[in-house]
Amino acid sequence: MLGLTPGEAFVVGFVVVAVISAGWWPRAGAAIGAALAGKRGGTPAAEDDPPA
């Protein structure tokens, strides 16, 4: 491919994918963090509810 060795082609492909997808990583990280925290969808987690 374009006179590149397989290793060079991998690095070029990896960098291209990283640059193209860079805009989505902050939103993906926020969604994953919210899901792991149990707060996805804006509803509070059970630990946040005051005792009755």
N, C-alpha and C positions, 0 to 999 in steps of 0.2 A: 504494500500500500504506500504509494508515493515515495518509494525507495527507503522506507523506514524499517528498522528491525522490529520484531514483535514487541520487544520491551519499549522501544520508543513510541510505537503505535499505541500501546496501552497508556503510556503517560499522556500523550496528546489527547486520546479519547477521554481519559479521566479528567483532565483539565477542562476540556470543552464541556463535559457534562456538569462539572462543578460550577463553571461560570454561568451556564444557561440556567441551572436550577438554584442559583444563589438567592434569588428573590423569594423562593418558597420555604427556605429553611427556618427563618424566624417564626413564621406562622405554624409550620409543622412542629417545631420545638414547643411553642406555646400550647398547642393542642395536646401534645403528648404529656407535657407537664401537668396540664389541667386534668387529663384523664388519670394520671398516676396519683394526683392529689385527691381525686374523687369529687372534683368540683366542675366537671364538664356540664354544660348546659345551664349554668348559672344557679343551680340549686345547691344549697349548702350541704356539706357532708354531715353525717350523723354525729360526729364528734363536736360540731359547731353548734348543735341544738342545745339550748339551755335546759337544765333539768326541770321537770314539771312539778 
